[in-house]
């Protein structure tokens, strides 16, 4: 064998050993780890990054059988739509909509399910605990879309585009993957054995074609996750965006002491405390110092068909004299909500809450701001103040003032729901 190939193989073996050892230490109490994945290339960033912005399954959306038997039927594998009528509890089937996921239980004793909504990645993470065996595969994860059943790893066709370069010539590359009608775009299963209890925990990461609201049902042999449009579950829906984050620091203060991303996030977190007390479903583009690209932010707003999409930013200029708060908007209308009316409302409420100069509202032109250009829902962008102005920066550097900004935005939200047409017309 070629020495170069031998060397490459040795390096790969060492890398694999290091990965296994690292996983062992990270899992502490777990002595075995099994990983099974489909569409692995597309989910690498999801598996390795920490997802801070998650919504746990609401207890009132979970329905479990009153008297679950620990006995299992001989064959619980779902391979056809007809299997559903003979193997799944009829009372649950009657409640399900057109789109849902079926997870076959690897064991029926004392299992629990937790669902995390990783909506910024159009994914969910299902954690099953108390399993008595480790046999959970992608073949036990089925999906129903209308009158079609899909089981196991999702199949796809690669969409290939041709590029012509004068120097390098013609080349082809995969630009996207077509999954057809399958609502699942990838499955990753990580199974761990607890050294003390000898029970297993499985994490199932399921990539989806869109963002949904989830209603979970359970019978003896299956967990069934009903996928609904958020507007079918929630009366009021917001998307709140803390601009920039992670590798994108945004604007900088004089002397580069303060990053815009941190001020935006702190305002959002104060706002979240206020909104947590309201009966409003709120999606946050980030709740930590995460790198989130622009397209997923606006995709989230459009996918959930939110009432209002509010983006929080700070301003900057090459000169230091510009100062004050302004609200940016596009001159458009959606579901009876005029963007200029929405901008005026928030400018008024933020102006009442903070002592910075009020610059009013600013109409932007198409293609000026990506998230506003691509958004189809009512959208405004609030420029809280200028980090390059010493007076504005002195104000924003204090936590109590950032709280005041959050209060002003909150007041604008509540006033919008009380006064604007979308609140009256409903979904």
Order of alpha helices (4+ residues) and beta strands (2+ residues): alpha-beta-alpha-beta-beta-alpha-alpha-beta-beta-beta-beta-beta-beta-beta-beta-beta-beta-beta-alpha-beta-alpha-beta-alpha-beta-beta-beta-beta-alpha-beta-alpha-beta-alpha-alpha-alpha
